[in-house]
Amino acid sequence: MNEYLGSNGLMRLLAMIYDEELPTKEVLEVLKRLHIPGYEEARHHFEDAIAAGVYEPNTAPGFPHQKQIEAILRFVREQSRE
């Protein structure tokens, strides 16, 4: 996966979308997991965080803003302390 990190890795993944090498949704998920801070950990907790009122999903499903990701991660940490 290291080959997909950094600006060169990002460009490789974007080229995969352009060249239709892999399904677009799969490449987009890899992009988010590798390049969006906190997404990898937060992605498993979207539904629980929404149900708890941590954030209102006002973006396309699976595309939270950075502030929403941060709120989800705070929620996860608080839940793990309980």
Biopython code that builds the backbone (N, CA, C, O; Angstrom):
import numpy as np
from Bio.PDB.StructureBuilder import StructureBuilder

atoms = [
    (1, "MET", "N", (0.807, -1.201, 0.000)),
    (1, "MET", "CA", (0.000, 0.000, 0.000)),
    (1, "MET", "C", (0.850, 1.267, 0.000)),
    (1, "MET", "O", (0.362, 2.330, -0.381)),
    (2, "ASN", "N", (2.099, 1.176, 0.414)),
    (2, "ASN", "CA", (2.950, 2.365, 0.458)),
    (2, "ASN", "C", (3.067, 3.046, -0.895)),
    (2, "ASN", "O", (3.277, 4.257, -0.969)),
    (3, "GLU", "N", (2.933, 2.275, -1.962)),
    (3, "GLU", "CA", (3.054, 2.855, -3.299)),
    (3, "GLU", "C", (1.905, 3.807, -3.623)),
    (3, "GLU", "O", (1.968, 4.543, -4.608)),
    (4, "TYR", "N", (0.855, 3.795, -2.795)),
    (4, "TYR", "CA", (-0.290, 4.673, -3.025)),
    (4, "TYR", "C", (-0.347, 5.842, -2.046)),
    (4, "TYR", "O", (-1.334, 6.576, -2.000)),
    (5, "LEU", "N", (0.722, 6.012, -1.261)),
    (5, "LEU", "CA", (0.790, 7.132, -0.323)),
    (5, "LEU", "C", (1.478, 8.321, -0.971)),
    (5, "LEU", "O", (2.144, 8.180, -1.996)),
    (6, "GLY", "N", (1.316, 9.481, -0.376)),
    (6, "GLY", "CA", (1.959, 10.689, -0.874)),
    (6, "GLY", "C", (1.346, 11.164, -2.182)),
    (6, "GLY", "O", (0.394, 10.574, -2.693)),
    (7, "SER", "N", (1.907, 12.234, -2.707)),
    (7, "SER", "CA", (1.342, 12.829, -3.918)),
    (7, "SER", "C", (1.462, 11.911, -5.130)),
    (7, "SER", "O", (0.565, 11.885, -5.973)),
    (8, "ASN", "N", (2.557, 11.156, -5.231)),
    (8, "ASN", "CA", (2.690, 10.227, -6.356)),
    (8, "ASN", "C", (1.671, 9.095, -6.255)),
    (8, "ASN", "O", (1.085, 8.689, -7.258)),
    (9, "GLY", "N", (1.466, 8.594, -5.055)),
    (9, "GLY", "CA", (0.472, 7.548, -4.858)),
    (9, "GLY", "C", (-0.932, 8.034, -5.157)),
    (9, "GLY", "O", (-1.737, 7.327, -5.763)),
    (10, "LEU", "N", (-1.214, 9.258, -4.719)),
    (10, "LEU", "CA", (-2.512, 9.855, -5.013)),
    (10, "LEU", "C", (-2.720, 9.940, -6.519)),
    (10, "LEU", "O", (-3.793, 9.611, -7.024)),
    (11, "MET", "N", (-1.693, 10.381, -7.229)),
    (11, "MET", "CA", (-1.798, 10.495, -8.683)),
    (11, "MET", "C", (-2.005, 9.124, -9.326)),
    (11, "MET", "O", (-2.760, 9.001, -10.290)),
    (12, "ARG", "N", (-1.341, 8.091, -8.799)),
    (12, "ARG", "CA", (-1.542, 6.728, -9.325)),
    (12, "ARG", "C", (-2.999, 6.294, -9.172)),
    (12, "ARG", "O", (-3.599, 5.745, -10.095)),
    (13, "LEU", "N", (-3.550, 6.551, -7.996)),
    (13, "LEU", "CA", (-4.940, 6.170, -7.758)),
    (13, "LEU", "C", (-5.896, 6.953, -8.653)),
    (13, "LEU", "O", (-6.860, 6.393, -9.174)),
    (14, "LEU", "N", (-5.636, 8.228, -8.830)),
    (14, "LEU", "CA", (-6.473, 9.032, -9.721)),
    (14, "LEU", "C", (-6.381, 8.528, -11.156)),
    (14, "LEU", "O", (-7.376, 8.509, -11.881)),
    (15, "ALA", "N", (-5.181, 8.122, -11.560)),
    (15, "ALA", "CA", (-5.003, 7.568, -12.907)),
    (15, "ALA", "C", (-5.789, 6.272, -13.065)),
    (15, "ALA", "O", (-6.319, 5.995, -14.141)),
    (16, "MET", "N", (-5.868, 5.472, -11.995)),
    (16, "MET", "CA", (-6.657, 4.237, -12.047)),
    (16, "MET", "C", (-8.129, 4.540, -12.317)),
    (16, "MET", "O", (-8.798, 3.829, -13.067)),
    (17, "ILE", "N", (-8.616, 5.605, -11.693)),
    (17, "ILE", "CA", (-10.000, 6.012, -11.949)),
    (17, "ILE", "C", (-10.135, 6.445, -13.402)),
    (17, "ILE", "O", (-11.055, 6.023, -14.101)),
    (18, "TYR", "N", (-9.222, 7.281, -13.846)),
    (18, "TYR", "CA", (-9.264, 7.798, -15.218)),
    (18, "TYR", "C", (-9.204, 6.665, -16.237)),
    (18, "TYR", "O", (-9.968, 6.642, -17.202)),
    (19, "ASP", "N", (-8.290, 5.729, -16.010)),
    (19, "ASP", "CA", (-8.097, 4.612, -16.949)),
    (19, "ASP", "C", (-9.102, 3.479, -16.745)),
    (19, "ASP", "O", (-9.086, 2.484, -17.469)),
    (20, "GLU", "N", (-9.974, 3.643, -15.752)),
    (20, "GLU", "CA", (-10.988, 2.637, -15.434)),
    (20, "GLU", "C", (-10.374, 1.254, -15.203)),
    (20, "GLU", "O", (-10.919, 0.234, -15.627)),
    (21, "GLU", "N", (-9.211, 1.246, -14.512)),
    (21, "GLU", "CA", (-8.516, -0.009, -14.209)),
    (21, "GLU", "C", (-9.267, -0.839, -13.173)),
    (21, "GLU", "O", (-9.270, -2.068, -13.233)),
    (22, "LEU", "N", (-9.893, -0.164, -12.235)),
    (22, "LEU", "CA", (-10.641, -0.819, -11.163)),
    (22, "LEU", "C", (-11.976, -0.100, -11.018)),
    (22, "LEU", "O", (-12.130, 1.022, -11.501)),
    (23, "PRO", "N", (-12.941, -0.735, -10.359)),
    (23, "PRO", "CA", (-14.212, -0.044, -10.125)),
    (23, "PRO", "C", (-13.989, 1.268, -9.365)),
    (23, "PRO", "O", (-13.277, 1.303, -8.361)),
    (24, "THR", "N", (-14.594, 2.320, -9.849)),
    (24, "THR", "CA", (-14.401, 3.658, -9.282)),
    (24, "THR", "C", (-14.679, 3.697, -7.786)),
    (24, "THR", "O", (-13.910, 4.298, -7.036)),
    (25, "LYS", "N", (-15.756, 3.073, -7.338)),
    (25, "LYS", "CA", (-16.099, 3.120, -5.911)),
    (25, "LYS", "C", (-15.007, 2.494, -5.055)),
    (25, "LYS", "O", (-14.725, 2.974, -3.958)),
    (26, "GLU", "N", (-14.396, 1.432, -5.547)),
    (26, "GLU", "CA", (-13.317, 0.785, -4.788)),
    (26, "GLU", "C", (-12.094, 1.690, -4.692)),
    (26, "GLU", "O", (-11.481, 1.797, -3.629)),
    (27, "VAL", "N", (-11.739, 2.336, -5.789)),
    (27, "VAL", "CA", (-10.579, 3.233, -5.781)),
    (27, "VAL", "C", (-10.860, 4.431, -4.881)),
    (27, "VAL", "O", (-9.975, 4.870, -4.146)),
    (28, "LEU", "N", (-12.072, 4.965, -4.929)),
    (28, "LEU", "CA", (-12.417, 6.088, -4.060)),
    (28, "LEU", "C", (-12.300, 5.703, -2.589)),
    (28, "LEU", "O", (-11.828, 6.498, -1.776)),
    (29, "GLU", "N", (-12.722, 4.500, -2.246)),
    (29, "GLU", "CA", (-12.616, 4.057, -0.851)),
    (29, "GLU", "C", (-11.148, 3.950, -0.437)),
    (29, "GLU", "O", (-10.794, 4.348, 0.672)),
    (30, "VAL", "N", (-10.297, 3.423, -1.304)),
    (30, "VAL", "CA", (-8.857, 3.345, -1.010)),
    (30, "VAL", "C", (-8.291, 4.749, -0.844)),
    (30, "VAL", "O", (-7.508, 4.999, 0.072)),
    (31, "LEU", "N", (-8.682, 5.663, -1.725)),
    (31, "LEU", "CA", (-8.219, 7.054, -1.617)),
    (31, "LEU", "C", (-8.567, 7.636, -0.253)),
    (31, "LEU", "O", (-7.710, 8.218, 0.412)),
    (32, "LYS", "N", (-9.803, 7.482, 0.159)),
    (32, "LYS", "CA", (-10.226, 8.027, 1.448)),
    (32, "LYS", "C", (-9.449, 7.386, 2.591)),
    (32, "LYS", "O", (-8.999, 8.075, 3.507)),
    (33, "ARG", "N", (-9.294, 6.067, 2.537)),
    (33, "ARG", "CA", (-8.612, 5.351, 3.617)),
    (33, "ARG", "C", (-7.152, 5.757, 3.746)),
    (33, "ARG", "O", (-6.616, 5.791, 4.854)),
    (34, "LEU", "N", (-6.510, 6.060, 2.645)),
    (34, "LEU", "CA", (-5.083, 6.393, 2.671)),
    (34, "LEU", "C", (-4.789, 7.878, 2.812)),
    (34, "LEU", "O", (-3.747, 8.249, 3.352)),
    (35, "HIS", "N", (-5.685, 8.732, 2.338)),
    (35, "HIS", "CA", (-5.343, 10.149, 2.233)),
    (35, "HIS", "C", (-6.177, 11.088, 3.096)),
    (35, "HIS", "O", (-5.849, 12.271, 3.193)),
    (36, "ILE", "N", (-7.240, 10.603, 3.722)),
    (36, "ILE", "CA", (-8.064, 11.460, 4.571)),
    (36, "ILE", "C", (-7.745, 11.137, 6.032)),
    (36, "ILE", "O", (-8.024, 10.030, 6.493)),
    (37, "PRO", "N", (-7.168, 12.086, 6.757)),
    (37, "PRO", "CA", (-6.788, 11.828, 8.151)),
    (37, "PRO", "C", (-7.975, 11.357, 8.995)),
    (37, "PRO", "O", (-9.029, 11.992, 9.021)),
    (38, "GLY", "N", (-7.781, 10.237, 9.678)),
    (38, "GLY", "CA", (-8.785, 9.707, 10.584)),
    (38, "GLY", "C", (-9.865, 8.858, 9.939)),
    (38, "GLY", "O", (-10.610, 8.171, 10.637)),
    (39, "TYR", "N", (-9.961, 8.895, 8.623)),
    (39, "TYR", "CA", (-11.038, 8.171, 7.943)),
    (39, "TYR", "C", (-10.978, 6.672, 8.211)),
    (39, "TYR", "O", (-12.006, 6.042, 8.459)),
    (40, "GLU", "N", (-9.783, 6.103, 8.162)),
    (40, "GLU", "CA", (-9.633, 4.652, 8.332)),
    (40, "GLU", "C", (-10.255, 4.182, 9.646)),
    (40, "GLU", "O", (-10.954, 3.169, 9.670)),
    (41, "GLU", "N", (-10.010, 4.895, 10.721)),
    (41, "GLU", "CA", (-10.572, 4.505, 12.016)),
    (41, "GLU", "C", (-12.056, 4.855, 12.109)),
    (41, "GLU", "O", (-12.853, 4.070, 12.624)),
    (42, "ALA", "N", (-12.418, 6.022, 11.616)),
    (42, "ALA", "CA", (-13.791, 6.511, 11.770)),
    (42, "ALA", "C", (-14.799, 5.745, 10.924)),
    (42, "ALA", "O", (-15.964, 5.645, 11.308)),
    (43, "ARG", "N", (-14.389, 5.213, 9.806)),
    (43, "ARG", "CA", (-15.331, 4.624, 8.847)),
    (43, "ARG", "C", (-16.149, 3.480, 9.432)),
    (43, "ARG", "O", (-17.257, 3.211, 8.967)),
    (44, "HIS", "N", (-15.626, 2.816, 10.427)),
    (44, "HIS", "CA", (-16.345, 1.707, 11.046)),
    (44, "HIS", "C", (-17.438, 2.177, 12.006)),
    (44, "HIS", "O", (-18.223, 1.366, 12.497)),
    (45, "HIS", "N", (-17.493, 3.470, 12.272)),
    (45, "HIS", "CA", (-18.378, 3.991, 13.315)),
    (45, "HIS", "C", (-19.373, 5.033, 12.810)),
    (45, "HIS", "O", (-20.033, 5.685, 13.619)),
    (46, "PHE", "N", (-19.496, 5.204, 11.502)),
    (46, "PHE", "CA", (-20.398, 6.229, 10.961)),
    (46, "PHE", "C", (-21.825, 6.057, 11.473)),
    (46, "PHE", "O", (-22.414, 6.998, 12.005)),
    (47, "GLU", "N", (-22.376, 4.871, 11.314)),
    (47, "GLU", "CA", (-23.784, 4.644, 11.673)),
    (47, "GLU", "C", (-24.035, 4.849, 13.163)),
    (47, "GLU", "O", (-25.027, 5.469, 13.546)),
    (48, "ASP", "N", (-23.145, 4.333, 14.004)),
    (48, "ASP", "CA", (-23.306, 4.514, 15.453)),
    (48, "ASP", "C", (-23.237, 5.990, 15.828)),
    (48, "ASP", "O", (-24.012, 6.458, 16.662)),
    (49, "ALA", "N", (-22.313, 6.718, 15.214)),
    (49, "ALA", "CA", (-22.164, 8.141, 15.517)),
    (49, "ALA", "C", (-23.386, 8.933, 15.065)),
    (49, "ALA", "O", (-23.827, 9.847, 15.762)),
    (50, "ILE", "N", (-23.926, 8.592, 13.919)),
    (50, "ILE", "CA", (-25.137, 9.267, 13.439)),
    (50, "ILE", "C", (-26.297, 8.972, 14.388)),
    (50, "ILE", "O", (-27.033, 9.878, 14.778)),
    (51, "ALA", "N", (-26.455, 7.701, 14.757)),
    (51, "ALA", "CA", (-27.545, 7.304, 15.660)),
    (51, "ALA", "C", (-27.440, 8.000, 17.012)),
    (51, "ALA", "O", (-28.457, 8.296, 17.639)),
    (52, "ALA", "N", (-26.215, 8.262, 17.461)),
    (52, "ALA", "CA", (-25.996, 8.926, 18.749)),
    (52, "ALA", "C", (-26.089, 10.444, 18.637)),
    (52, "ALA", "O", (-25.959, 11.146, 19.640)),
    (53, "GLY", "N", (-26.312, 10.956, 17.428)),
    (53, "GLY", "CA", (-26.427, 12.398, 17.236)),
    (53, "GLY", "C", (-25.101, 13.129, 17.247)),
    (53, "GLY", "O", (-25.058, 14.341, 17.459)),
    (54, "VAL", "N", (-24.022, 12.406, 17.020)),
    (54, "VAL", "CA", (-22.688, 13.005, 17.020)),
    (54, "VAL", "C", (-22.543, 13.992, 15.866)),
    (54, "VAL", "O", (-21.937, 15.053, 16.011)),
    (55, "TYR", "N", (-23.097, 13.632, 14.744)),
    (55, "TYR", "CA", (-23.097, 14.544, 13.604)),
    (55, "TYR", "C", (-24.280, 14.225, 12.713)),
    (55, "TYR", "O", (-24.811, 13.114, 12.719)),
    (56, "GLU", "N", (-24.677, 15.224, 11.949)),
    (56, "GLU", "CA", (-25.767, 15.041, 11.002)),
    (56, "GLU", "C", (-25.161, 14.787, 9.630)),
    (56, "GLU", "O", (-24.373, 15.599, 9.144)),
    (57, "PRO", "N", (-25.511, 13.683, 9.004)),
    (57, "PRO", "CA", (-24.925, 13.370, 7.704)),
    (57, "PRO", "C", (-25.455, 14.316, 6.620)),
    (57, "PRO", "O", (-26.531, 14.094, 6.064)),
    (58, "ASN", "N", (-24.697, 15.357, 6.332)),
    (58, "ASN", "CA", (-25.107, 16.337, 5.327)),
    (58, "ASN", "C", (-24.222, 16.270, 4.086)),
    (58, "ASN", "O", (-24.131, 17.228, 3.317)),
    (59, "THR", "N", (-23.574, 15.126, 3.907)),
    (59, "THR", "CA", (-22.742, 14.893, 2.728)),
    (59, "THR", "C", (-23.189, 13.575, 2.104)),
    (59, "THR", "O", (-24.034, 12.873, 2.659)),
    (60, "ALA", "N", (-22.625, 13.250, 0.962)),
    (60, "ALA", "CA", (-22.914, 11.948, 0.354)),
    (60, "ALA", "C", (-22.496, 10.852, 1.333)),
    (60, "ALA", "O", (-21.505, 11.013, 2.044)),
    (61, "PRO", "N", (-23.231, 9.743, 1.382)),
    (61, "PRO", "CA", (-22.873, 8.658, 2.309)),
    (61, "PRO", "C", (-21.420, 8.206, 2.131)),
    (61, "PRO", "O", (-20.971, 7.926, 1.019)),
    (62, "GLY", "N", (-20.699, 8.141, 3.255)),
    (62, "GLY", "CA", (-19.305, 7.716, 3.217)),
    (62, "GLY", "C", (-18.318, 8.820, 2.887)),
    (62, "GLY", "O", (-17.134, 8.555, 2.679)),
    (63, "PHE", "N", (-18.801, 10.068, 2.837)),
    (63, "PHE", "CA", (-17.931, 11.197, 2.510)),
    (63, "PHE", "C", (-18.049, 12.306, 3.560)),
    (63, "PHE", "O", (-18.380, 13.442, 3.222)),
    (64, "PRO", "N", (-17.782, 11.984, 4.832)),
    (64, "PRO", "CA", (-17.885, 13.011, 5.868)),
    (64, "PRO", "C", (-16.775, 14.052, 5.733)),
    (64, "PRO", "O", (-15.688, 13.777, 5.225)),
    (65, "HIS", "N", (-17.088, 15.249, 6.204)),
    (65, "HIS", "CA", (-16.075, 16.306, 6.254)),
    (65, "HIS", "C", (-15.093, 16.001, 7.382)),
    (65, "HIS", "O", (-15.368, 15.172, 8.249)),
    (66, "GLN", "N", (-13.948, 16.677, 7.363)),
    (66, "GLN", "CA", (-12.910, 16.430, 8.364)),
    (66, "GLN", "C", (-13.418, 16.685, 9.779)),
    (66, "GLN", "O", (-13.100, 15.923, 10.691)),
    (67, "LYS", "N", (-14.195, 17.736, 9.975)),
    (67, "LYS", "CA", (-14.738, 18.032, 11.317)),
    (67, "LYS", "C", (-15.660, 16.901, 11.779)),
    (67, "LYS", "O", (-15.696, 16.576, 12.966)),
    (68, "GLN", "N", (-16.393, 16.311, 10.857)),
    (68, "GLN", "CA", (-17.264, 15.190, 11.212)),
    (68, "GLN", "C", (-16.433, 13.968, 11.602)),
    (68, "GLN", "O", (-16.766, 13.264, 12.556)),
    (69, "ILE", "N", (-15.366, 13.724, 10.870)),
    (69, "ILE", "CA", (-14.468, 12.612, 11.201)),
    (69, "ILE", "C", (-13.890, 12.813, 12.594)),
    (69, "ILE", "O", (-13.829, 11.873, 13.388)),
    (70, "GLU", "N", (-13.467, 14.032, 12.890)),
    (70, "GLU", "CA", (-12.914, 14.323, 14.211)),
    (70, "GLU", "C", (-13.956, 14.088, 15.302)),
    (70, "GLU", "O", (-13.634, 13.559, 16.366)),
    (71, "ALA", "N", (-15.202, 14.480, 15.042)),
    (71, "ALA", "CA", (-16.275, 14.264, 16.019)),
    (71, "ALA", "C", (-16.530, 12.771, 16.220)),
    (71, "ALA", "O", (-16.761, 12.327, 17.345)),
    (72, "ILE", "N", (-16.488, 12.006, 15.150)),
    (72, "ILE", "CA", (-16.680, 10.556, 15.245)),
    (72, "ILE", "C", (-15.573, 9.940, 16.085)),
    (72, "ILE", "O", (-15.842, 9.093, 16.937)),
    (73, "LEU", "N", (-14.339, 10.351, 15.857)),
    (73, "LEU", "CA", (-13.214, 9.792, 16.607)),
    (73, "LEU", "C", (-13.303, 10.144, 18.089)),
    (73, "LEU", "O", (-12.966, 9.320, 18.939)),
    (74, "ARG", "N", (-13.752, 11.359, 18.410)),
    (74, "ARG", "CA", (-13.970, 11.724, 19.825)),
    (74, "ARG", "C", (-15.040, 10.816, 20.431)),
    (74, "ARG", "O", (-14.889, 10.322, 21.549)),
    (75, "PHE", "N", (-16.112, 10.606, 19.688)),
    (75, "PHE", "CA", (-17.195, 9.725, 20.123)),
    (75, "PHE", "C", (-16.669, 8.318, 20.399)),
    (75, "PHE", "O", (-17.009, 7.720, 21.420)),
    (76, "VAL", "N", (-15.853, 7.793, 19.507)),
    (76, "VAL", "CA", (-15.297, 6.443, 19.663)),
    (76, "VAL", "C", (-14.438, 6.377, 20.917)),
    (76, "VAL", "O", (-14.532, 5.419, 21.684)),
    (77, "ARG", "N", (-13.600, 7.391, 21.132)),
    (77, "ARG", "CA", (-12.745, 7.411, 22.327)),
    (77, "ARG", "C", (-13.587, 7.459, 23.599)),
    (77, "ARG", "O", (-13.297, 6.756, 24.567)),
    (78, "GLU", "N", (-14.631, 8.289, 23.595)),
    (78, "GLU", "CA", (-15.507, 8.380, 24.767)),
    (78, "GLU", "C", (-16.204, 7.048, 25.029)),
    (78, "GLU", "O", (-16.340, 6.635, 26.181)),
    (79, "GLN", "N", (-16.639, 6.385, 23.983)),
    (79, "GLN", "CA", (-17.314, 5.091, 24.123)),
    (79, "GLN", "C", (-16.373, 4.034, 24.689)),
    (79, "GLN", "O", (-16.790, 3.173, 25.464)),
    (80, "SER", "N", (-15.113, 4.103, 24.304)),
    (80, "SER", "CA", (-14.156, 3.092, 24.776)),
    (80, "SER", "C", (-13.805, 3.292, 26.252)),
    (80, "SER", "O", (-13.364, 2.351, 26.913)),
    (81, "ARG", "N", (-13.996, 4.502, 26.775)),
    (81, "ARG", "CA", (-13.737, 4.774, 28.193)),
    (81, "ARG", "C", (-14.858, 4.259, 29.084)),
    (81, "ARG", "O", (-14.651, 3.996, 30.268)),
    (82, "GLU", "N", (-16.038, 4.119, 28.509)),
    (82, "GLU", "CA", (-17.208, 3.709, 29.312)),
    (82, "GLU", "C", (-17.217, 2.234, 29.589)),
    (82, "GLU", "O", (-18.130, 1.735, 30.247)),
]
sb = StructureBuilder()
sb.init_structure("model")
sb.init_model(0)
sb.init_chain("A")
sb.init_seg("    ")
for serial, (resi, resn, name, xyz) in enumerate(atoms, 1):
    if name == "N":
        sb.init_residue(resn, " ", resi, " ")
    sb.init_atom(name, np.array(xyz, "f"), 0.0, 1.0, " ", f" {name:<3s}", serial, name[0])
structure = sb.get_structure()
